[in-house]
C-alpha cells in the first residue's frame, strides 16, 4: 500500500531533454547517430582557434603574472 501511495520516481533527473539509454538503444541507427551528434556538439562546443591564440599572445593578460614573478 505504501508503494502505491508514494511510488519511487522513474527518473531522478530534472532534465526535460534527457533520454534514458534503454530508449536510445531501442531506436533506429539513424536516430541514435543524430542523438549522439547532438550530445557531442553540446559537450564539445566549437572554438575559434585564431582568437584563442591571439589571447595567448596578449601581453595585457600576462602582465599581472609577470608582476608577481618579479
mmCIF file of the N, C-alpha and C atoms, coordinates in Angstrom:
data_MODEL
# 
_entry.id   MODEL 
# 
loop_
_atom_site.group_PDB 
_atom_site.id 
_atom_site.type_symbol 
_atom_site.label_atom_id 
_atom_site.label_alt_id 
_atom_site.label_comp_id 
_atom_site.label_asym_id 
_atom_site.label_entity_id 
_atom_site.label_seq_id 
_atom_site.pdbx_PDB_ins_code 
_atom_site.Cartn_x 
_atom_site.Cartn_y 
_atom_site.Cartn_z 
_atom_site.occupancy 
_atom_site.B_iso_or_equiv 
_atom_site.pdbx_formal_charge 
_atom_site.auth_seq_id 
_atom_site.auth_comp_id 
_atom_site.auth_asym_id 
_atom_site.auth_atom_id 
_atom_site.pdbx_PDB_model_num 
ATOM 1   N N  . UNK A 1 1  ? 0.823  -1.191 0.000   1.00 0.00 ? 1  UNK A N  1 
ATOM 2   C CA . UNK A 1 1  ? 0.000  0.000  0.000   1.00 0.00 ? 1  UNK A CA 1 
ATOM 3   C C  . UNK A 1 1  ? 0.871  1.261  0.000   1.00 0.00 ? 1  UNK A C  1 
ATOM 4   N N  . UNK A 1 2  ? 1.972  1.226  0.786   1.00 0.00 ? 2  UNK A N  1 
ATOM 5   C CA . UNK A 1 2  ? 2.872  2.392  0.797   1.00 0.00 ? 2  UNK A CA 1 
ATOM 6   C C  . UNK A 1 2  ? 3.469  2.659  -0.578  1.00 0.00 ? 2  UNK A C  1 
ATOM 7   N N  . UNK A 1 3  ? 3.838  1.574  -1.268  1.00 0.00 ? 3  UNK A N  1 
ATOM 8   C CA . UNK A 1 3  ? 4.415  1.728  -2.599  1.00 0.00 ? 3  UNK A CA 1 
ATOM 9   C C  . UNK A 1 3  ? 3.418  2.381  -3.556  1.00 0.00 ? 3  UNK A C  1 
ATOM 10  N N  . UNK A 1 4  ? 2.166  2.044  -3.433  1.00 0.00 ? 4  UNK A N  1 
ATOM 11  C CA . UNK A 1 4  ? 1.151  2.646  -4.309  1.00 0.00 ? 4  UNK A CA 1 
ATOM 12  C C  . UNK A 1 4  ? 0.876  4.098  -3.940  1.00 0.00 ? 4  UNK A C  1 
ATOM 13  N N  . UNK A 1 5  ? 0.944  4.440  -2.659  1.00 0.00 ? 5  UNK A N  1 
ATOM 14  C CA . UNK A 1 5  ? 0.657  5.804  -2.233  1.00 0.00 ? 5  UNK A CA 1 
ATOM 15  C C  . UNK A 1 5  ? 1.812  6.763  -2.518  1.00 0.00 ? 5  UNK A C  1 
ATOM 16  N N  . UNK A 1 6  ? 3.019  6.261  -2.400  1.00 0.00 ? 6  UNK A N  1 
ATOM 17  C CA . UNK A 1 6  ? 4.181  7.122  -2.687  1.00 0.00 ? 6  UNK A CA 1 
ATOM 18  C C  . UNK A 1 6  ? 5.224  6.322  -3.474  1.00 0.00 ? 6  UNK A C  1 
ATOM 19  N N  . UNK A 1 7  ? 4.993  6.131  -4.761  1.00 0.00 ? 7  UNK A N  1 
ATOM 20  C CA . UNK A 1 7  ? 5.939  5.347  -5.567  1.00 0.00 ? 7  UNK A CA 1 
ATOM 21  C C  . UNK A 1 7  ? 7.241  6.102  -5.785  1.00 0.00 ? 7  UNK A C  1 
ATOM 22  N N  . UNK A 1 8  ? 8.309  5.361  -5.973  1.00 0.00 ? 8  UNK A N  1 
ATOM 23  C CA . UNK A 1 8  ? 9.597  5.977  -6.258  1.00 0.00 ? 8  UNK A CA 1 
ATOM 24  C C  . UNK A 1 8  ? 9.592  6.499  -7.692  1.00 0.00 ? 8  UNK A C  1 
ATOM 25  N N  . UNK A 1 9  ? 10.264 7.615  -7.933  1.00 0.00 ? 9  UNK A N  1 
ATOM 26  C CA . UNK A 1 9  ? 10.261 8.173  -9.291  1.00 0.00 ? 9  UNK A CA 1 
ATOM 27  C C  . UNK A 1 9  ? 11.034 7.286  -10.253 1.00 0.00 ? 9  UNK A C  1 
ATOM 28  N N  . UNK A 1 10 ? 10.584 7.283  -11.495 1.00 0.00 ? 10 UNK A N  1 
ATOM 29  C CA . UNK A 1 10 ? 11.280 6.511  -12.513 1.00 0.00 ? 10 UNK A CA 1 
ATOM 30  C C  . UNK A 1 10 ? 12.554 7.212  -12.958 1.00 0.00 ? 10 UNK A C  1 
ATOM 31  N N  . UNK A 1 11 ? 12.551 8.527  -12.913 1.00 0.00 ? 11 UNK A N  1 
ATOM 32  C CA . UNK A 1 11 ? 13.717 9.311  -13.298 1.00 0.00 ? 11 UNK A CA 1 
ATOM 33  C C  . UNK A 1 11 ? 14.029 10.304 -12.200 1.00 0.00 ? 11 UNK A C  1 
ATOM 34  N N  . UNK A 1 12 ? 15.297 10.365 -11.804 1.00 0.00 ? 12 UNK A N  1 
ATOM 35  C CA . UNK A 1 12 ? 15.716 11.259 -10.740 1.00 0.00 ? 12 UNK A CA 1 
ATOM 36  C C  . UNK A 1 12 ? 16.095 12.620 -11.322 1.00 0.00 ? 12 UNK A C  1 
ATOM 37  N N  . UNK A 1 13 ? 16.480 12.659 -12.574 1.00 0.00 ? 13 UNK A N  1 
ATOM 38  C CA . UNK A 1 13 ? 16.951 13.895 -13.198 1.00 0.00 ? 13 UNK A CA 1 
ATOM 39  C C  . UNK A 1 13 ? 15.824 14.917 -13.337 1.00 0.00 ? 13 UNK A C  1 
ATOM 40  N N  . UNK A 1 14 ? 16.215 16.168 -13.363 1.00 0.00 ? 14 UNK A N  1 
ATOM 41  C CA . UNK A 1 14 ? 15.276 17.254 -13.604 1.00 0.00 ? 14 UNK A CA 1 
ATOM 42  C C  . UNK A 1 14 ? 15.609 17.887 -14.954 1.00 0.00 ? 14 UNK A C  1 
ATOM 43  N N  . UNK A 1 15 ? 15.829 17.037 -15.940 1.00 0.00 ? 15 UNK A N  1 
ATOM 44  C CA . UNK A 1 15 ? 16.236 17.482 -17.266 1.00 0.00 ? 15 UNK A CA 1 
ATOM 45  C C  . UNK A 1 15 ? 15.189 17.020 -18.272 1.00 0.00 ? 15 UNK A C  1 
ATOM 46  N N  . UNK A 1 16 ? 14.531 17.980 -18.918 1.00 0.00 ? 16 UNK A N  1 
ATOM 47  C CA . UNK A 1 16 ? 13.473 17.643 -19.867 1.00 0.00 ? 16 UNK A CA 1 
ATOM 48  C C  . UNK A 1 16 ? 14.009 16.989 -21.127 1.00 0.00 ? 16 UNK A C  1 
ATOM 49  N N  . UNK A 1 17 ? 15.253 17.270 -21.493 1.00 0.00 ? 17 UNK A N  1 
ATOM 50  C CA . UNK A 1 17 ? 15.816 16.757 -22.740 1.00 0.00 ? 17 UNK A CA 1 
ATOM 51  C C  . UNK A 1 17 ? 16.582 15.452 -22.562 1.00 0.00 ? 17 UNK A C  1 
ATOM 52  N N  . UNK A 1 18 ? 16.632 14.925 -21.344 1.00 0.00 ? 18 UNK A N  1 
ATOM 53  C CA . UNK A 1 18 ? 17.363 13.676 -21.096 1.00 0.00 ? 18 UNK A CA 1 
ATOM 54  C C  . UNK A 1 18 ? 16.567 12.496 -21.638 1.00 0.00 ? 18 UNK A C  1 
ATOM 55  N N  . UNK A 1 19 ? 17.241 11.629 -22.372 1.00 0.00 ? 19 UNK A N  1 
ATOM 56  C CA . UNK A 1 19 ? 16.632 10.404 -22.891 1.00 0.00 ? 19 UNK A CA 1 
ATOM 57  C C  . UNK A 1 19 ? 17.405 9.241  -22.289 1.00 0.00 ? 19 UNK A C  1 
ATOM 58  N N  . UNK A 1 20 ? 16.708 8.337  -21.646 1.00 0.00 ? 20 UNK A N  1 
ATOM 59  C CA . UNK A 1 20 ? 17.392 7.224  -20.990 1.00 0.00 ? 20 UNK A CA 1 
ATOM 60  C C  . UNK A 1 20 ? 18.013 6.288  -22.023 1.00 0.00 ? 20 UNK A C  1 
ATOM 61  N N  . UNK A 1 21 ? 19.041 5.572  -21.610 1.00 0.00 ? 21 UNK A N  1 
ATOM 62  C CA . UNK A 1 21 ? 19.801 4.726  -22.532 1.00 0.00 ? 21 UNK A CA 1 
ATOM 63  C C  . UNK A 1 21 ? 18.981 3.580  -23.101 1.00 0.00 ? 21 UNK A C  1 
ATOM 64  N N  . UNK A 1 22 ? 18.058 3.040  -22.313 1.00 0.00 ? 22 UNK A N  1 
ATOM 65  C CA . UNK A 1 22 ? 17.266 1.921  -22.840 1.00 0.00 ? 22 UNK A CA 1 
ATOM 66  C C  . UNK A 1 22 ? 16.344 2.386  -23.970 1.00 0.00 ? 22 UNK A C  1 
ATOM 67  N N  . UNK A 1 23 ? 15.927 3.638  -23.960 1.00 0.00 ? 23 UNK A N  1 
ATOM 68  C CA . UNK A 1 23 ? 15.115 4.168  -25.060 1.00 0.00 ? 23 UNK A CA 1 
ATOM 69  C C  . UNK A 1 23 ? 15.993 4.420  -26.276 1.00 0.00 ? 23 UNK A C  1 
ATOM 70  N N  . UNK A 1 24 ? 17.184 4.958  -26.074 1.00 0.00 ? 24 UNK A N  1 
ATOM 71  C CA . UNK A 1 24 ? 18.095 5.203  -27.196 1.00 0.00 ? 24 UNK A CA 1 
ATOM 72  C C  . UNK A 1 24 ? 18.505 3.887  -27.852 1.00 0.00 ? 24 UNK A C  1 
ATOM 73  N N  . UNK A 1 25 ? 18.757 2.864  -27.053 1.00 0.00 ? 25 UNK A N  1 
ATOM 74  C CA . UNK A 1 25 ? 19.141 1.556  -27.597 1.00 0.00 ? 25 UNK A CA 1 
ATOM 75  C C  . UNK A 1 25 ? 18.029 0.925  -28.419 1.00 0.00 ? 25 UNK A C  1 
ATOM 76  N N  . UNK A 1 26 ? 16.803 1.344  -28.165 1.00 0.00 ? 26 UNK A N  1 
ATOM 77  C CA . UNK A 1 26 ? 15.658 0.771  -28.857 1.00 0.00 ? 26 UNK A CA 1 
ATOM 78  C C  . UNK A 1 26 ? 15.329 1.532  -30.145 1.00 0.00 ? 26 UNK A C  1 
ATOM 79  N N  . UNK A 1 27 ? 16.033 2.621  -30.424 1.00 0.00 ? 27 UNK A N  1 
ATOM 80  C CA . UNK A 1 27 ? 15.782 3.435  -31.621 1.00 0.00 ? 27 UNK A CA 1 
ATOM 81  C C  . UNK A 1 27 ? 16.551 2.888  -32.815 1.00 0.00 ? 27 UNK A C  1 
ATOM 82  N N  . UNK A 1 28 ? 16.182 3.398  -33.985 1.00 0.00 ? 28 UNK A N  1 
ATOM 83  C CA . UNK A 1 28 ? 16.894 3.023  -35.203 1.00 0.00 ? 28 UNK A CA 1 
ATOM 84  C C  . UNK A 1 28 ? 18.303 3.632  -35.191 1.00 0.00 ? 28 UNK A C  1 
ATOM 85  N N  . UNK A 1 29 ? 19.152 3.103  -36.035 1.00 0.00 ? 29 UNK A N  1 
ATOM 86  C CA . UNK A 1 29 ? 20.543 3.533  -36.078 1.00 0.00 ? 29 UNK A CA 1 
ATOM 87  C C  . UNK A 1 29 ? 20.662 5.010  -36.444 1.00 0.00 ? 29 UNK A C  1 
ATOM 88  N N  . UNK A 1 30 ? 19.862 5.476  -37.388 1.00 0.00 ? 30 UNK A N  1 
ATOM 89  C CA . UNK A 1 30 ? 19.927 6.882  -37.808 1.00 0.00 ? 30 UNK A CA 1 
ATOM 90  C C  . UNK A 1 30 ? 19.552 7.808  -36.653 1.00 0.00 ? 30 UNK A C  1 
ATOM 91  N N  . UNK A 1 31 ? 18.573 7.418  -35.867 1.00 0.00 ? 31 UNK A N  1 
ATOM 92  C CA . UNK A 1 31 ? 18.151 8.230  -34.724 1.00 0.00 ? 31 UNK A CA 1 
ATOM 93  C C  . UNK A 1 31 ? 19.244 8.242  -33.671 1.00 0.00 ? 31 UNK A C  1 
ATOM 94  N N  . UNK A 1 32 ? 19.862 7.093  -33.419 1.00 0.00 ? 32 UNK A N  1 
ATOM 95  C CA . UNK A 1 32 ? 20.954 7.029  -32.439 1.00 0.00 ? 32 UNK A CA 1 
ATOM 96  C C  . UNK A 1 32 ? 22.128 7.908  -32.856 1.00 0.00 ? 32 UNK A C  1 
ATOM 97  N N  . UNK A 1 33 ? 22.459 7.907  -34.153 1.00 0.00 ? 33 UNK A N  1 
ATOM 98  C CA . UNK A 1 33 ? 23.557 8.757  -34.632 1.00 0.00 ? 33 UNK A CA 1 
ATOM 99  C C  . UNK A 1 33 ? 23.218 10.231 -34.461 1.00 0.00 ? 33 UNK A C  1 
ATOM 100 N N  . UNK A 1 34 ? 21.971 10.602 -34.744 1.00 0.00 ? 34 UNK A N  1 
ATOM 101 C CA . UNK A 1 34 ? 21.569 12.003 -34.608 1.00 0.00 ? 34 UNK A CA 1 
ATOM 102 C C  . UNK A 1 34 ? 21.634 12.442 -33.152 1.00 0.00 ? 34 UNK A C  1 
ATOM 103 N N  . UNK A 1 35 ? 21.159 11.599 -32.236 1.00 0.00 ? 35 UNK A N  1 
ATOM 104 C CA . UNK A 1 35 ? 21.196 11.933 -30.812 1.00 0.00 ? 35 UNK A CA 1 
ATOM 105 C C  . UNK A 1 35 ? 22.639 12.041 -30.338 1.00 0.00 ? 35 UNK A C  1 
ATOM 106 N N  . UNK A 1 36 ? 23.481 11.119 -30.783 1.00 0.00 ? 36 UNK A N  1 
ATOM 107 C CA . UNK A 1 36 ? 24.891 11.157 -30.379 1.00 0.00 ? 36 UNK A CA 1 
ATOM 108 C C  . UNK A 1 36 ? 25.578 12.413 -30.898 1.00 0.00 ? 36 UNK A C  1 
ATOM 109 N N  . UNK A 1 37 ? 25.289 12.823 -32.135 1.00 0.00 ? 37 UNK A N  1 
ATOM 110 C CA . UNK A 1 37 ? 25.924 14.027 -32.677 1.00 0.00 ? 37 UNK A CA 1 
ATOM 111 C C  . UNK A 1 37 ? 25.436 15.266 -31.942 1.00 0.00 ? 37 UNK A C  1 
ATOM 112 N N  . UNK A 1 38 ? 24.171 15.313 -31.536 1.00 0.00 ? 38 UNK A N  1 
ATOM 113 C CA . UNK A 1 38 ? 23.661 16.449 -30.766 1.00 0.00 ? 38 UNK A CA 1 
ATOM 114 C C  . UNK A 1 38 ? 24.344 16.521 -29.410 1.00 0.00 ? 38 UNK A C  1 
ATOM 115 N N  . UNK A 1 39 ? 24.532 15.379 -28.750 1.00 0.00 ? 39 UNK A N  1 
ATOM 116 C CA . UNK A 1 39 ? 25.184 15.362 -27.447 1.00 0.00 ? 39 UNK A CA 1 
ATOM 117 C C  . UNK A 1 39 ? 26.648 15.745 -27.579 1.00 0.00 ? 39 UNK A C  1 
ATOM 118 N N  . UNK A 1 40 ? 27.314 15.335 -28.645 1.00 0.00 ? 40 UNK A N  1 
ATOM 119 C CA . UNK A 1 40 ? 28.719 15.657 -28.854 1.00 0.00 ? 40 UNK A CA 1 
ATOM 120 C C  . UNK A 1 40 ? 28.901 17.149 -29.092 1.00 0.00 ? 40 UNK A C  1 
ATOM 121 N N  . UNK A 1 41 ? 27.987 17.757 -29.846 1.00 0.00 ? 41 UNK A N  1 
ATOM 122 C CA . UNK A 1 41 ? 28.081 19.191 -30.105 1.00 0.00 ? 41 UNK A CA 1 
ATOM 123 C C  . UNK A 1 41 ? 27.921 19.981 -28.818 1.00 0.00 ? 41 UNK A C  1 
ATOM 124 N N  . UNK A 1 42 ? 27.062 19.541 -27.917 1.00 0.00 ? 42 UNK A N  1 
ATOM 125 C CA . UNK A 1 42 ? 26.885 20.244 -26.656 1.00 0.00 ? 42 UNK A CA 1 
ATOM 126 C C  . UNK A 1 42 ? 28.084 20.049 -25.742 1.00 0.00 ? 42 UNK A C  1 
ATOM 127 N N  . UNK A 1 43 ? 28.700 18.882 -25.783 1.00 0.00 ? 43 UNK A N  1 
ATOM 128 C CA . UNK A 1 43 ? 29.830 18.600 -24.903 1.00 0.00 ? 43 UNK A CA 1 
ATOM 129 C C  . UNK A 1 43 ? 31.113 19.263 -25.413 1.00 0.00 ? 43 UNK A C  1 
ATOM 130 N N  . UNK A 1 44 ? 31.254 19.391 -26.715 1.00 0.00 ? 44 UNK A N  1 
ATOM 131 C CA . UNK A 1 44 ? 32.461 19.968 -27.314 1.00 0.00 ? 44 UNK A CA 1 
ATOM 132 C C  . UNK A 1 44 ? 32.075 21.151 -28.205 1.00 0.00 ? 44 UNK A C  1 
ATOM 133 N N  . UNK A 1 45 ? 31.831 22.314 -27.616 1.00 0.00 ? 45 UNK A N  1 
ATOM 134 C CA . UNK A 1 45 ? 31.455 23.455 -28.461 1.00 0.00 ? 45 UNK A CA 1 
ATOM 135 C C  . UNK A 1 45 ? 32.618 23.880 -29.345 1.00 0.00 ? 45 UNK A C  1 
ATOM 136 N N  . UNK A 1 46 ? 32.314 24.426 -30.532 1.00 0.00 ? 46 UNK A N  1 
ATOM 137 C CA . UNK A 1 46 ? 33.397 24.852 -31.422 1.00 0.00 ? 46 UNK A CA 1 
ATOM 138 C C  . UNK A 1 46 ? 34.173 26.013 -30.816 1.00 0.00 ? 46 UNK A C  1 
ATOM 139 N N  . UNK A 1 47 ? 35.471 26.053 -31.090 1.00 0.00 ? 47 UNK A N  1 
ATOM 140 C CA . UNK A 1 47 ? 36.329 27.092 -30.540 1.00 0.00 ? 47 UNK A CA 1 
ATOM 141 C C  . UNK A 1 47 ? 36.979 27.851 -31.695 1.00 0.00 ? 47 UNK A C  1 
ATOM 142 N N  . UNK A 1 48 ? 37.118 29.138 -31.525 1.00 0.00 ? 48 UNK A N  1 
ATOM 143 C CA . UNK A 1 48 ? 37.796 29.973 -32.510 1.00 0.00 ? 48 UNK A CA 1 
ATOM 144 C C  . UNK A 1 48 ? 39.287 29.928 -32.190 1.00 0.00 ? 48 UNK A C  1 
ATOM 145 N N  . UNK A 1 49 ? 40.021 29.120 -32.937 1.00 0.00 ? 49 UNK A N  1 
ATOM 146 C CA . UNK A 1 49 ? 41.433 28.886 -32.643 1.00 0.00 ? 49 UNK A CA 1 
ATOM 147 C C  . UNK A 1 49 ? 42.264 30.154 -32.808 1.00 0.00 ? 49 UNK A C  1 
ATOM 148 N N  . UNK A 1 50 ? 41.948 30.971 -33.808 1.00 0.00 ? 50 UNK A N  1 
ATOM 149 C CA . UNK A 1 50 ? 42.729 32.193 -34.042 1.00 0.00 ? 50 UNK A CA 1 
ATOM 150 C C  . UNK A 1 50 ? 42.554 33.173 -32.884 1.00 0.00 ? 50 UNK A C  1 
ATOM 151 N N  . UNK A 1 51 ? 41.331 33.327 -32.405 1.00 0.00 ? 51 UNK A N  1 
ATOM 152 C CA . UNK A 1 51 ? 41.089 34.239 -31.286 1.00 0.00 ? 51 UNK A CA 1 
ATOM 153 C C  . UNK A 1 51 ? 41.749 33.717 -30.010 1.00 0.00 ? 51 UNK A C  1 
ATOM 154 N N  . UNK A 1 52 ? 41.743 32.408 -29.813 1.00 0.00 ? 52 UNK A N  1 
ATOM 155 C CA . UNK A 1 52 ? 42.382 31.821 -28.649 1.00 0.00 ? 52 UNK A CA 1 
ATOM 156 C C  . UNK A 1 52 ? 43.893 32.062 -28.690 1.00 0.00 ? 52 UNK A C  1 
ATOM 157 N N  . UNK A 1 53 ? 44.497 31.876 -29.849 1.00 0.00 ? 53 UNK A N  1 
ATOM 158 C CA . UNK A 1 53 ? 45.928 32.109 -29.992 1.00 0.00 ? 53 UNK A CA 1 
ATOM 159 C C  . UNK A 1 53 ? 46.266 33.576 -29.763 1.00 0.00 ? 53 UNK A C  1 
ATOM 160 N N  . UNK A 1 54 ? 45.439 34.469 -30.286 1.00 0.00 ? 54 UNK A N  1 
ATOM 161 C CA . UNK A 1 54 ? 45.661 35.901 -30.069 1.00 0.00 ? 54 UNK A CA 1 
ATOM 162 C C  . UNK A 1 54 ? 45.565 36.257 -28.594 1.00 0.00 ? 54 UNK A C  1 
ATOM 163 N N  . UNK A 1 55 ? 44.645 35.622 -27.887 1.00 0.00 ? 55 UNK A N  1 
ATOM 164 C CA . UNK A 1 55 ? 44.525 35.911 -26.452 1.00 0.00 ? 55 UNK A CA 1 
ATOM 165 C C  . UNK A 1 55 ? 45.747 35.404 -25.686 1.00 0.00 ? 55 UNK A C  1 
ATOM 166 N N  . UNK A 1 56 ? 46.371 34.333 -26.155 1.00 0.00 ? 56 UNK A N  1 
ATOM 167 C CA . UNK A 1 56 ? 47.587 33.841 -25.503 1.00 0.00 ? 56 UNK A CA 1 
ATOM 168 C C  . UNK A 1 56 ? 48.752 34.800 -25.708 1.00 0.00 ? 56 UNK A C  1 
ATOM 169 N N  . UNK A 1 57 ? 48.767 35.466 -26.845 1.00 0.00 ? 57 UNK A N  1 
ATOM 170 C CA . UNK A 1 57 ? 49.848 36.408 -27.147 1.00 0.00 ? 57 UNK A CA 1 
ATOM 171 C C  . UNK A 1 57 ? 49.577 37.811 -26.616 1.00 0.00 ? 57 UNK A C  1 
ATOM 172 N N  . UNK A 1 58 ? 48.455 38.030 -26.002 1.00 0.00 ? 58 UNK A N  1 
ATOM 173 C CA . UNK A 1 58 ? 48.098 39.351 -25.494 1.00 0.00 ? 58 UNK A CA 1 
ATOM 174 C C  . UNK A 1 58 ? 48.878 39.622 -24.203 1.00 0.00 ? 58 UNK A C  1 
ATOM 175 N N  . UNK A 1 59 ? 49.719 40.643 -24.216 1.00 0.00 ? 59 UNK A N  1 
ATOM 176 C CA . UNK A 1 59 ? 50.547 40.961 -23.052 1.00 0.00 ? 59 UNK A CA 1 
ATOM 177 C C  . UNK A 1 59 ? 49.732 41.507 -21.888 1.00 0.00 ? 59 UNK A C  1 
ATOM 178 N N  . UNK A 1 60 ? 48.607 42.119 -22.162 1.00 0.00 ? 60 UNK A N  1 
ATOM 179 C CA . UNK A 1 60 ? 47.785 42.681 -21.087 1.00 0.00 ? 60 UNK A CA 1 
ATOM 180 C C  . UNK A 1 60 ? 47.262 41.585 -20.160 1.00 0.00 ? 60 UNK A C  1 
ATOM 181 N N  . UNK A 1 61 ? 47.038 40.416 -20.690 1.00 0.00 ? 61 UNK A N  1 
ATOM 182 C CA . UNK A 1 61 ? 46.563 39.291 -19.862 1.00 0.00 ? 61 UNK A CA 1 
ATOM 183 C C  . UNK A 1 61 ? 47.683 38.777 -18.972 1.00 0.00 ? 61 UNK A C  1 
ATOM 184 N N  . UNK A 1 62 ? 48.902 38.739 -19.505 1.00 0.00 ? 62 UNK A N  1 
ATOM 185 C CA . UNK A 1 62 ? 50.011 38.149 -18.770 1.00 0.00 ? 62 UNK A CA 1 
ATOM 186 C C  . UNK A 1 62 ? 50.732 39.137 -17.854 1.00 0.00 ? 62 UNK A C  1 
ATOM 187 N N  . UNK A 1 63 ? 50.425 40.398 -17.939 1.00 0.00 ? 63 UNK A N  1 
ATOM 188 C CA . UNK A 1 63 ? 51.119 41.392 -17.112 1.00 0.00 ? 63 UNK A CA 1 
ATOM 189 C C  . UNK A 1 63 ? 50.951 41.153 -15.607 1.00 0.00 ? 63 UNK A C  1 
ATOM 190 N N  . UNK A 1 64 ? 49.751 40.835 -15.101 1.00 0.00 ? 64 UNK A N  1 
ATOM 191 C CA . UNK A 1 64 ? 49.665 40.556 -13.665 1.00 0.00 ? 64 UNK A CA 1 
ATOM 192 C C  . UNK A 1 64 ? 50.541 39.375 -13.239 1.00 0.00 ? 64 UNK A C  1 
ATOM 193 N N  . UNK A 1 65 ? 50.688 38.394 -14.115 1.00 0.00 ? 65 UNK A N  1 
ATOM 194 C CA . UNK A 1 65 ? 51.540 37.254 -13.791 1.00 0.00 ? 65 UNK A CA 1 
ATOM 195 C C  . UNK A 1 65 ? 53.009 37.662 -13.745 1.00 0.00 ? 65 UNK A C  1 
ATOM 196 N N  . UNK A 1 66 ? 53.429 38.549 -14.600 1.00 0.00 ? 66 UNK A N  1 
ATOM 197 C CA . UNK A 1 66 ? 54.811 38.996 -14.618 1.00 0.00 ? 66 UNK A CA 1 
ATOM 198 C C  . UNK A 1 66 ? 55.126 39.833 -13.391 1.00 0.00 ? 66 UNK A C  1 
ATOM 199 N N  . UNK A 1 67 ? 54.151 40.592 -12.897 1.00 0.00 ? 67 UNK A N  1 
ATOM 200 C CA . UNK A 1 67 ? 54.386 41.399 -11.696 1.00 0.00 ? 67 UNK A CA 1 
ATOM 201 C C  . UNK A 1 67 ? 54.599 40.519 -10.465 1.00 0.00 ? 67 UNK A C  1 
ATOM 202 N N  . UNK A 1 68 ? 53.887 39.415 -10.426 1.00 0.00 ? 68 UNK A N  1 
ATOM 203 C CA . UNK A 1 68 ? 54.033 38.500 -9.292  1.00 0.00 ? 68 UNK A CA 1 
ATOM 204 C C  . UNK A 1 68 ? 55.378 37.764 -9.364  1.00 0.00 ? 68 UNK A C  1 
ATOM 205 N N  . UNK A 1 69 ? 55.811 37.418 -10.569 1.00 0.00 ? 69 UNK A N  1 
ATOM 206 C CA . UNK A 1 69 ? 57.037 36.647 -10.739 1.00 0.00 ? 69 UNK A CA 1 
ATOM 207 C C  . UNK A 1 69 ? 58.283 37.485 -10.421 1.00 0.00 ? 69 UNK A C  1 
ATOM 208 N N  . UNK A 1 70 ? 58.191 38.791 -10.500 1.00 0.00 ? 70 UNK A N  1 
ATOM 209 C CA . UNK A 1 70 ? 59.367 39.637 -10.291 1.00 0.00 ? 70 UNK A CA 1 
ATOM 210 C C  . UNK A 1 70 ? 59.687 39.772 -8.866  1.00 0.00 ? 70 UNK A C  1 
# 
